[in-house]
Amino acid sequence: MDLTPADKPTVLVVDDTADNLTLMAALLRDTCRVKVVNHGAKALATAANAPPDLILLDIMMPEIDGYEVCRRLKADPALSHIPVIFLTAMTDEHSEEKGFELGAVDYITKPLSPPILLARVHNHIALSIRTRMLRSLSDKLSRYLSPQIYKSIFEGAQDVSISAVRKKLTIFFSDIKDFTRNAERMQPEDLTYFLNNYFSEMSKIALDHGATIDKFIGDAIVIFFGDPETRGVEEDARQCVRMAVAMQRRMRELQAVWRDKGYRQPFQVRIGINTGFCHVGNFGSEQRMDYTVIGSEVNIAARLEQNGTPDGVVMSYETYALVKDEFEAEEREPLAAKGVSRDVRCFALQGIHPDEPEQLARMHQNYAGLQLTLDPARLTDETRERARQDLAAALAALDAPPA
């Protein structure tokens, strides 16, 4: 079956002899799209404009010889993958060795043998196409893995087998307050756009800070620091908190963008962070596994997030102790976490939005006869009304005559 022009691979032939260009174009035109140039500079310009699948390159040319053309091609990241076959009348071993050192994949001597030329061209084009397919597949697979995990697997630093190690990590959990209720009011297309935009923005910040993105669960994001690469436990914790601050500041910007697009729902993110020993590695079956982190310290991070303030960051004492010389935080009431025997001390990060004053409405008073903690940002519509009733009852009790 004849190939259509669109199906044919492209071969760039570079030779300063017109007869050679005519011969090679005639040999290759049935199976390839052939471009011919007679000068090294033209070859570089043609390749840069539309990279071919293969280059047949004469060595002995005026001004810019084939060796220099090959060197420049291999120095250009956008062109370095193109296979180069040298064409030359030189048969000495040194010339051939130099060609391979510069990155050529083959070396054909003149006078040309049509069967040998065709066989080698077709073989190297097939290899080039397979390499391109593998590169494309690799790129697609990379989108399902955090870059650090992808790199460690494909560079052979990590086995793809069910295994785990115990490490001290800093764990990050986030979710969007009242997301389920707000999502019910959105069309599926709008919801898809919103989530993908949100995840893309948060992922960029995470990767900029060296985080390992574990997974997305609905609207939640799970991230950890300290594996497979670590800067040390303290710096991992610092980077995690810096990332959390950057995310909340970016969320403030995104909220304005989303409002301009017609999304009126108040999308606010809660963030919880904890540091402790976890098991990290491949979990699952031989047929399907996830590289993830498990343990009670992970549960604590999730619990902190669930009890966090919208637009805020809550961290455990174990994290705060590592970052307190860089970040200010206010201690909150301890939390009870499932599967954890101790109460969890938690600290709310201050100064996330330096251009705005802290929430002045937040109150905490504790003295004989009065114990009051009020944080309006944490109240839902239902609990806000209940708070009004409770405060009204408290004021009524104060105004009542002493018994």
C-alpha positions as CSV (number, residue, x, y, z in Angstrom):
1,M,0.0,0.0,0.0
2,D,1.4,3.4,-1.0
3,L,1.9,5.9,1.8
4,T,0.3,9.3,1.7
5,P,2.6,12.3,1.9
6,A,1.4,12.9,5.5
7,D,2.3,9.3,6.5
8,K,5.8,9.4,5.0
9,P,8.8,10.2,7.3
10,T,10.9,13.2,6.4
11,V,14.5,12.9,5.4
12,L,16.8,15.9,5.0
13,V,19.6,15.3,2.5
14,V,22.7,17.6,2.8
15,D,25.3,17.4,0.1
16,D,27.1,20.0,-2.0
17,T,27.1,17.8,-5.1
18,A,24.0,18.1,-7.2
19,D,24.3,14.6,-8.7
20,N,24.3,13.1,-5.2
21,L,21.2,15.1,-4.2
22,T,19.4,14.0,-7.3
23,L,20.3,10.3,-6.8
24,M,19.3,10.2,-3.1
25,A,16.0,12.0,-3.7
26,A,15.1,9.5,-6.5
27,L,16.0,6.5,-4.2
28,L,14.0,7.8,-1.2
29,R,11.0,9.5,-2.7
30,D,8.7,6.5,-2.8
31,T,8.9,5.9,1.0
32,C,10.0,9.3,2.3
33,R,9.4,13.0,2.0
34,V,12.7,14.3,0.9
35,K,14.2,17.7,1.4
36,V,17.5,18.6,-0.2
37,V,20.0,21.4,0.6
38,N,23.5,22.0,-0.6
39,H,25.0,23.9,2.3
40,G,25.6,23.4,6.0
41,A,24.0,26.7,7.0
42,K,20.8,25.8,5.0
43,A,20.7,22.4,6.7
44,L,20.7,24.0,10.1
45,A,18.0,26.5,9.2
46,T,15.8,23.8,7.5
47,A,16.1,21.5,10.5
48,A,15.2,24.2,12.9
49,N,12.2,25.3,10.9
50,A,10.7,21.8,10.6
51,P,12.7,19.0,12.3
52,P,13.0,16.0,10.0
53,D,12.9,12.3,11.1
54,L,16.5,11.7,9.7
55,I,19.4,13.6,8.3
56,L,21.8,12.3,5.6
57,L,24.8,14.6,5.9
58,D,27.8,14.9,3.7
59,I,31.1,15.6,5.6
60,M,33.2,17.5,3.0
61,M,31.4,20.7,2.3
62,P,32.6,24.3,2.0
63,E,32.4,26.9,4.9
64,I,30.5,24.6,7.3
65,D,31.5,21.0,7.0
66,G,29.3,18.0,8.1
67,Y,31.1,17.6,11.4
68,E,30.3,21.2,12.5
69,V,26.7,20.8,11.3
70,C,26.3,17.7,13.4
71,R,27.9,19.3,16.4
72,R,25.5,22.2,16.3
73,L,22.5,19.9,15.8
74,K,23.4,17.9,18.9
75,A,24.0,21.0,20.9
76,D,20.4,22.2,20.3
77,P,17.9,20.5,22.7
78,A,15.2,20.8,20.1
79,L,17.2,19.0,17.4
80,S,19.6,16.7,19.3
81,H,17.2,13.7,19.0
82,I,17.3,13.7,15.2
83,P,19.4,10.7,13.9
84,V,22.3,11.7,11.6
85,I,23.9,9.4,9.0
86,F,27.2,10.7,7.6
87,L,27.9,10.3,3.9
88,T,31.6,10.5,2.9
89,A,34.3,9.3,0.6
90,M,36.7,9.1,3.6
91,T,37.2,5.6,4.7
92,D,39.9,6.0,7.4
93,E,39.1,4.8,10.9
94,H,39.8,8.2,12.5
95,S,37.1,10.0,10.4
96,E,34.6,7.4,11.2
97,E,35.4,7.5,14.9
98,K,35.1,11.3,14.9
99,G,31.6,11.1,13.4
100,F,30.4,8.7,16.0
101,E,31.9,10.9,18.8
102,L,29.8,13.8,17.5
103,G,26.6,11.8,17.8
104,A,26.1,10.2,14.4
105,V,24.2,7.0,14.3
106,D,25.7,5.6,11.1
107,Y,28.4,6.1,8.5
108,I,27.9,5.3,4.8
109,T,30.8,5.6,2.4
110,K,30.7,6.8,-1.2
111,P,30.2,5.7,-3.9
112,L,26.7,5.0,-2.5
113,S,25.2,1.5,-2.8
114,P,21.4,2.1,-3.2
115,P,20.3,-1.2,-1.4
116,I,22.6,-0.4,1.6
117,L,21.5,3.3,1.7
118,L,17.8,2.3,1.6
119,A,18.2,-0.4,4.3
120,R,20.1,1.8,6.7
121,V,17.8,4.8,6.2
122,H,14.7,2.7,6.8
123,N,16.2,1.0,9.9
124,H,17.2,4.3,11.5
125,I,13.8,5.9,10.7
126,A,12.1,2.9,12.3
127,L,14.3,3.3,15.4
128,S,13.6,7.1,15.4
129,I,9.8,6.6,15.2
130,R,9.9,4.0,18.1
131,T,12.0,6.3,20.2
132,R,9.6,9.2,19.6
133,M,6.7,6.9,20.6
134,L,8.5,5.9,23.8
135,R,9.2,9.5,24.6
136,S,5.6,10.4,24.1
137,L,4.5,7.5,26.2
138,S,7.0,8.4,28.9
139,D,5.7,12.0,28.9
140,K,2.1,10.8,29.3
141,L,3.1,8.4,32.2
142,S,4.9,11.3,33.9
143,R,1.6,13.1,34.4
144,Y,0.4,10.3,36.6
145,L,3.4,10.5,38.9
146,S,5.0,13.2,41.0
147,P,8.2,14.2,39.2
148,Q,10.5,12.9,41.9
149,I,8.9,9.5,41.9
150,Y,8.9,9.4,38.1
151,K,12.6,10.3,38.0
152,S,13.7,7.8,40.7
153,I,11.8,5.0,38.9
154,F,12.9,5.7,35.3
155,E,16.5,6.3,36.4
156,G,16.6,3.0,38.2
157,A,17.0,4.4,41.7
158,Q,13.8,2.8,42.9
159,D,12.4,-0.7,42.3
160,V,8.8,-1.0,41.2
161,S,7.8,-3.5,43.8
162,I,5.7,-3.6,46.9
163,S,7.9,-2.2,49.6
164,A,8.0,0.7,52.1
165,V,10.5,2.4,54.4
166,R,10.0,4.3,57.6
167,K,11.0,8.0,57.4
168,K,10.3,11.2,59.1
169,L,8.2,13.3,56.7
170,T,6.1,16.4,56.8
171,I,2.6,15.7,55.5
172,F,0.2,18.3,54.0
173,F,-3.5,17.9,53.6
174,S,-5.9,20.5,52.0
175,D,-9.5,20.7,50.9
176,I,-12.1,23.2,49.9
177,K,-14.6,24.2,52.5
178,D,-18.2,23.3,51.7
179,F,-17.0,22.0,48.3
180,T,-19.7,19.3,48.0
181,R,-22.5,21.8,48.7
182,N,-21.1,24.4,46.3
183,A,-20.4,21.8,43.6
184,E,-24.1,20.8,43.5
185,R,-24.8,24.3,42.2
186,M,-22.3,24.1,39.4
187,Q,-22.7,22.6,35.9
188,P,-20.4,19.6,35.3
189,E,-18.4,21.5,32.7
190,D,-17.9,24.4,35.1
191,L,-16.9,22.0,37.9
192,T,-14.4,20.3,35.6
193,Y,-12.8,23.7,34.6
194,F,-12.7,24.9,38.2
195,L,-11.1,21.7,39.7
196,N,-8.5,21.4,36.9
197,N,-7.6,25.1,37.2
198,Y,-7.3,24.8,41.0
199,F,-5.2,21.6,40.9
200,S,-2.9,23.0,38.2
201,E,-2.3,26.2,40.2
202,M,-1.7,24.3,43.5
203,S,0.5,21.7,41.8
204,K,2.8,24.3,40.3
205,I,3.4,25.9,43.7
206,A,4.0,22.4,45.2
207,L,6.6,21.5,42.6
208,D,8.2,24.9,42.9
209,H,8.8,24.0,46.6
210,G,10.1,20.5,45.9
211,A,7.1,18.7,47.2
212,T,6.0,15.2,46.3
213,I,2.4,15.2,45.2
214,D,0.8,12.1,46.6
215,K,-2.8,12.2,45.2
216,F,-5.9,14.2,44.6
217,I,-9.0,12.9,46.4
218,G,-12.1,14.7,45.2
219,D,-11.2,18.3,46.0
220,A,-8.5,17.3,48.5
221,I,-4.7,17.4,47.9
222,V,-2.2,15.1,49.7
223,I,1.4,16.1,49.6
224,F,4.5,15.2,51.5
225,F,8.1,16.4,51.9
226,G,11.1,14.2,52.7
227,D,10.9,11.4,50.1
228,P,12.3,10.4,47.7
229,E,14.4,13.6,48.1
230,T,15.0,15.4,51.4
231,R,16.7,18.6,52.5
232,G,16.7,17.5,56.1
233,V,13.7,17.2,58.4
234,E,13.8,20.9,59.4
235,E,14.1,22.3,55.9
236,D,11.4,19.9,54.6
237,A,9.0,21.3,57.2
238,R,10.0,24.9,56.4
239,Q,9.4,24.3,52.7
240,C,6.0,22.7,53.4
241,V,4.8,25.7,55.4
242,R,6.2,28.2,52.8
243,M,4.3,26.2,50.2
244,A,1.1,26.4,52.2
245,V,1.5,30.2,52.6
246,A,2.1,30.5,48.8
247,M,-1.0,28.5,48.1
248,Q,-3.3,30.5,50.3
249,R,-2.0,33.8,48.8
250,R,-2.5,32.4,45.3
251,M,-6.0,31.3,46.3
252,R,-6.8,34.9,47.3
253,E,-5.8,35.9,43.7
254,L,-7.7,33.0,42.1
255,Q,-10.9,33.9,44.0
256,A,-10.9,37.3,42.3
257,V,-10.4,35.6,38.9
258,W,-13.2,33.1,39.5
259,R,-15.6,35.8,40.6
260,D,-14.9,37.7,37.4
261,K,-15.8,34.5,35.5
262,G,-19.1,34.2,37.3
263,Y,-18.3,31.7,40.0
264,R,-19.9,33.3,43.1
265,Q,-19.3,30.4,45.5
266,P,-16.8,31.4,48.2
267,F,-14.1,28.8,47.5
268,Q,-11.9,28.7,50.6
269,V,-9.1,26.2,51.3
270,R,-8.2,24.7,54.7
271,I,-4.7,23.3,55.2
272,G,-3.3,21.0,57.8
273,I,0.4,20.1,58.3
274,N,2.1,17.5,60.5
275,T,5.6,16.1,60.9
276,G,6.4,12.6,62.1
277,F,7.5,9.1,61.2
278,C,5.5,7.4,58.5
279,H,5.8,4.5,56.1
280,V,6.4,5.6,52.5
281,G,6.6,3.4,49.4
282,N,4.7,1.2,47.1
283,F,1.4,-0.2,48.5
284,G,-1.2,-2.3,46.6
285,S,-0.8,-5.4,44.5
286,E,1.7,-6.7,41.9
287,Q,-0.8,-5.6,39.2
288,R,-1.6,-2.2,40.6
289,M,0.2,-0.1,43.2
290,D,0.4,3.4,44.5
291,Y,3.5,5.2,45.8
292,T,2.0,6.8,48.9
293,V,2.5,7.4,52.6
294,I,0.6,5.8,55.5
295,G,0.6,6.0,59.3
296,S,-1.0,7.8,62.3
297,E,1.0,10.9,61.5
298,V,-0.9,11.1,58.2
299,N,-4.2,10.8,60.0
300,I,-3.1,13.7,62.2
301,A,-2.5,15.9,59.2
302,A,-5.9,15.1,57.9
303,R,-7.5,15.8,61.2
304,L,-5.8,19.2,61.5
305,E,-7.0,20.1,58.0
306,Q,-10.6,19.1,58.9
307,N,-10.6,21.4,61.9
308,G,-8.7,24.2,60.2
309,T,-9.8,27.7,59.5
310,P,-10.8,28.6,55.9
311,D,-8.0,30.5,54.2
312,G,-5.8,29.4,57.0
313,V,-3.0,26.9,57.9
314,V,-3.0,24.7,61.0
315,M,0.1,22.7,62.0
316,S,0.9,20.3,64.8
317,Y,3.4,21.2,67.5
318,E,5.9,18.7,65.8
319,T,5.9,20.9,62.7
320,Y,5.7,24.2,64.5
321,A,8.8,23.4,66.7
322,L,10.8,23.1,63.4
323,V,9.6,26.4,61.9
324,K,8.8,28.7,64.8
325,D,11.9,30.9,64.3
326,E,10.5,31.7,60.8
327,F,6.8,31.7,61.3
328,E,4.4,33.0,64.0
329,A,1.5,30.9,65.1
330,E,-1.2,30.9,67.7
331,E,-1.9,27.8,69.8
332,R,-5.4,26.5,69.5
333,E,-7.3,23.9,71.6
334,P,-5.9,20.4,71.3
335,L,-7.5,17.9,69.0
336,A,-8.3,14.3,69.3
337,A,-7.3,12.2,66.3
338,K,-8.6,8.8,65.4
339,G,-6.1,6.1,66.2
340,V,-3.9,8.5,68.2
341,S,-3.7,8.0,71.9
342,R,-2.5,11.6,72.7
343,D,-4.2,14.9,72.2
344,V,-2.7,16.8,69.3
345,R,-1.4,20.3,70.0
346,C,-2.2,22.6,67.1
347,F,-1.1,26.0,66.0
348,A,-2.7,28.4,63.6
349,L,-0.3,30.2,61.3
350,Q,-0.4,34.0,61.5
351,G,0.5,36.6,58.9
352,I,-0.5,34.6,55.8
353,H,-1.9,37.8,54.1
354,P,0.5,40.5,55.3
355,D,-1.4,43.2,53.4
356,E,-4.4,42.6,55.6
357,P,-4.8,42.8,59.4
358,E,-5.4,39.6,61.3
359,Q,-9.0,38.8,61.8
360,L,-9.9,41.2,64.6
361,A,-13.2,39.5,65.2
362,R,-11.4,36.4,66.6
363,M,-11.7,36.4,70.4
364,H,-10.3,34.3,73.2
365,Q,-10.9,35.2,76.8
366,N,-10.4,32.9,79.8
367,Y,-10.7,34.1,83.4
368,A,-12.7,33.3,86.5
369,G,-16.4,33.2,85.5
370,L,-15.8,33.5,81.8
371,Q,-14.4,31.2,79.1
372,L,-15.0,32.4,75.5
373,T,-13.4,31.5,72.2
374,L,-15.0,33.1,69.1
375,D,-13.7,32.6,65.5
376,P,-16.3,33.8,63.0
377,A,-14.4,32.4,60.0
378,R,-15.0,28.9,61.2
379,L,-18.7,29.2,61.6
380,T,-21.1,27.8,59.0
381,D,-24.5,29.5,58.4
382,E,-26.1,27.0,60.8
383,T,-23.6,27.3,63.6
384,R,-23.4,31.1,63.2
385,E,-27.1,31.3,64.0
386,R,-26.6,29.0,67.0
387,A,-23.7,31.2,68.2
388,R,-26.0,34.3,68.1
389,Q,-28.5,32.4,70.3
390,D,-25.9,31.3,72.7
391,L,-24.4,34.7,73.0
392,A,-27.8,36.3,73.5
393,A,-28.5,33.8,76.2
394,A,-25.2,34.6,77.8
395,L,-25.9,38.4,77.8
396,A,-29.3,37.8,79.2
397,A,-27.7,35.8,82.0
398,L,-25.3,38.7,82.7
399,D,-28.2,41.2,82.8
400,A,-30.3,39.1,85.2
401,P,-30.2,40.2,88.8
402,P,-27.8,38.2,91.0
403,A,-29.4,35.2,92.7
